[in-house]
């Protein structure tokens, strides 16, 4: 059996393989509520053979949405709306994961296919929050959060995780990457605070550590907790790989089980050197430096490429995005290419026999 299709166990949760679906925003919710699009989208990816299906960035407060069309889990009504899709994902043999998030100064924007610009109050947008009054690109300057507001968002992460337990998710991931709120606190480029939530690494990471502790308080001991980091801002003076390694090492003592390693998103127009597997070296650095398992993501498209990342011990799992959007049954094709035999749904066995 290839490494890609070998099982992985974290805490008491076993993933049937290491071919995982990355969280990908769909910008298709109505007031934070998922609909049939989300059921079919995520359900199809689970049916296609992936070991973990991670739900898109799910806002812990209404103002934490990237766009007015993002999903959220800020109250029980929203949590109930996810029950059907989580049940279907689980029935297909995949682990259902949820990424909980707050967009901070990158909130209140339009759908990317219509430009992605700032959505103002007249069009249903809202005032954004951030560690400091530093705007993202041409967006209006956000309002600097008070300590009481920081604590309220920590509480929102706690409550979101508690609801996710009741819904039946097997994994929760805290989003501290791609320039969203927790990442904004981590990076010196966006965090100019002089209080206990700014300054050195301990101060800039305080918000995230408190959010991790709040989530772990209600997240079952049997279930893994992930954190997603952008390992670098790709900009001098920004968040970087050594700080990512150091904080990951610290989070191991706070009940974090895996680091989902990506990069960028904080600085518009940052020069990113994109090529196949371009973020894999960051994953390796975090894995070797922190001792925690990691997942790698970013232009991983070929089965042999994905398997070799794992064989080379650069990562413990791979997160796939565009590859599984193009072909939701990518794991079936990958298993065939690697000489593995993985289960197909019985309804599809006729197609399997005719290949």
N, C-alpha and C positions, 0 to 999 in steps of 0.2 A: 504493500500500500504506500502511496505517496505521502509525504509529510502534510500536504495541503488537505488531504482527506482523512487524516488521522484525528481522533477525538482529542479534545482539550478539556480538562476539568479545573475549574476555579471554585474554591470553597466546595459546596455540595452540588454545584451545577456543572453538568457535562454538556459540552457543545459537540454535536455529531461530527463536525469538521471545523477547519480553521479558515474557511471561505465565508467571510461575513459581509453583510450589507451595511455600508456607511449611512449615517443619517443624511438625508437629502430633502431640503425644504420643497414643498409642492405649491405653496402660496395659493391654496384652494379651499380654505376653511371659511365658514360663515360664523363670525363672532367667536372664533376660537374653536368651533365644533367641527370635528372631522365628518366626512360623509362617505358615500359609496366609492368616490375616487380613491380615498385613502384605504378603504377596505380592499379594493381590487388591486391597487398598487402594491401595498405591503403583503397582502395575501398571496399575490402572484409570485413575489420574490421568495416567500417562504416555501411555496409549492415547488419552486425551481431548484430547491436542494441546498440553500445556504444554511450554515449552522447557526447564525445569529442574524436577526433582522432588526436593525436599530431604527426606531422611529425618528423622524425629523426633529429639529430643535423645537421643543414644546415649552411655551412660555409659562413662567411661574406666576406672573401677574399680567393683567391686560396691557400695561405700558411696557412690558418686557418683550412684546412681539417685534420681530423685524419689520413686518408689514401688517396692515390691518387684516390680512388674509391668512395669517399663521395660526396653527393650532395652539391651544393652551390647556393647562390642567390646573387652573387657579380656583376652581370650586368643584363641588360634587357633581353638578350637572355635566361639566366637561369631562370629568373622570368617567362617568357612566357611558359617555359616547364612545369610549375606546374599548369597552368590554368585548364587543363582537369581533373586532379585528384582532385583539390579543388572543381570543379563544381560537380563531381560525389559524393564526400563525402557529400557535402551540400544537394544534391538531395536525399540522403538516410536518411536525418533528423539529421545527426550529425553535430557538429561544427568542422570546419577544423582549426587545430592549427599548428603553425610552431615554432620550437625551433631554434633560431639563435645562432651561436656559433663561437668560435675561439679556436683551440686546443692548441696553445702555444707550450710548450716544448714536448707535447705528440702528435704532428703532425708528418707527414711524416713516418708513420708506415705501415706495411703490413696488409693484411686481417687477422683476428684472426684465421681463419681456416687453414692458412698456417704458423702460428707461431706468427704473430703480431710484428715481430722485426722491427728495424729501416730500412727504405728504403733510401739508400744513393743517392747522385747526379747521379751516373752512372745508377741507376735503376729508374730514374724519380722522386727522392725525392728532398728535399730542406732543406736549413738551417732553423732551428726553432728559435722562439723568446720566451722570457720569461721575468719576472720581474728581474731575476738575473741569473747569469751563474751557475745555479745549475741543473745538469742533472736529468732526470727521469730514475732511475735504471742504466742499462748499455748503454743507449742511449748517443750519443755525447752531450756535454754541449751545451745548447742553447746560443744565443747571447742576452745580456741584451738590452732591448728596451730603446731607447731614448724617451724623452718626446714628441718629434714630432711624433714618431712612435705610441706612445700611443694615441695621438690625432687623428692620421689617422685611427686607429682601431675604436675609438669612432665614427668617421665619417662613417666608414663602417657599424657599427651597425645601425646608423641612416638611411643610404641609403637602407640597407636590409629591414628594417621595412617599409620604404616608398614603396618599390617594393611589399612587402607582402600585403599592403593595396590594391594595384592595382590588385593583383592576386585574392583577395577575401577571404583571411584568416580571421577568426573571433577572433582568439587568437594569440598573440605572446608571446613566452617564451624566456627569456634571460638565457642562460646556464652559471651558475656560480658554477658548481658542477663537481664532478668526476675527479678532477685534471686537468681540462682544464684552459685556460688562465686566466679568471677572478677569478677562484678559486686559481690559482697560486699566484695571487696578494693578495688574502685575507689571505693566510696561512703564518705564520712566518717561516714555514719550507722551503718554496720555495721563499719567498720574503725577501731579505736581503738589500733592498734599504735604502738609507739614505736621499733621497729627499722627495718631497711632496707625492710620491706614495708608501712610505714605513713607517716603524715605528709603530705607534699606530694604533688602529682600524680605525680612521678617515683617516689616510694616506693610509693604505692598502685597504680600501674600496673606495677610491676616484675614481679609474678607473670605478668600477661598477656603482657608483652613477652617474657619467658622462654619461655612456652608457645608463642607465635607463632614464635620462633626455633627451638624444638625441632621444631615441626611442619614449618616450611619446610625444615629440614635434610633431611627424608626425603620431603617432598612434591615430585613432579616439577616441574621448571621450566616444563613445558608446561601444567600444571594450575593453575587459579586457587585462591587461598586467600581466604576471606571471614572477617570477624569480625562477629558480631551484637552491637550495643550497644543498651541502653536509653538514649536520649538524655537523659532526665530522670527523676528519682525522683518528680517531682510533689510534692516536699516541701522546704520551706526548709532550707538547709544540706546538701542531698544532692547527688548527682551531677547535673550539669547540661549544657546544650547547649555552652557554651564549652569545658568540659573534654572533652566528646566530640569536638568539632572538633579541639582541640589534640592529643589522643591519636591520632585518626585520621590527622592530618597526619604524626605521628611514625611510625605503623605503615606508612605508604607506603614508608618506607625500610627496612622489615623484611620486605618481600615480600608484603604484604597487597594484594589486588587490588580488593576491593569491601567496602564497609561496609553491612551489612543493618541498617537503622535502625528500631527500635521504641521502646517506652518503658515505664516502670513496672515493678512486680513486686517491688521491694525492701521497700516499706513497706506492711503491710496496712492497708486502709482509706484509702489516699491518695485525695484528691479529684481525679479525672481527668475532664476535660471532653471527653466522647466525642461525636463527630459524624462523618458520613462524611468520610473522608480526614483525620481529626484529627491524624495523625502525619506527614503529608506535609511540613508546614513544617520539621519536624526534619530530614527527609531532605534537603530543599533546603539547609538551613543547613550540614549536614555536607558535602554535595557542593560547595557554593561555597567553604566554608572550608578544606577539606582537599585539594581537587583530585582526590580519588578518586571513581570511580563508586560509586553507592549504589543500593540497592533500597528501596522504600517499602512499608509494610504498614499495615493497620488500617482496617476498614470500607471497603475498596475492592470494590465489588460490581457496578457498571455498566460495560459496555464503553467507553462514551463517557468516563466518569470516568477509567478506567484509562489510556486513550489520551491524554487531556488532561494528565494528570500528566507523561507523557513528553514531549509536545509542548511543555509549559511549562518543560521542563528542570529540573523539581523532582527527578527521579530518572531512572535509566537502565533500571530494570526495576521491575515491581510483583510483590510477593508476595501470593498469594491464599490464604485459609484457608477460612472458612465458605462462601464463594461456591462453591468447588470441592467441598466436602463435600456441599452441596445438589445440585450438578450437576457430576459429574466431567468432563462434556463441555462445560464452560463455554467453553473456547477455541473450539469449533466454533460455538456460538451467538454469541460475541463477534465472531468473524471475519465471520459473516453480517451482523451488525448494522452492522459498520464497512465493509462492502463488499469484504472480502478473501476470497480463495480459498485455503484451506490444505488440505493433504492429509488425507484420511480413510483409515483402514485399509481395504484392499480388501474385507474381509469385511462392511463396513458401507456400501458404496457404494450399495446398493439404497435405503437409508434417505435418503441424501443426495439422490438423484435425485428422490425423491418429495416433498421439501419445497417 
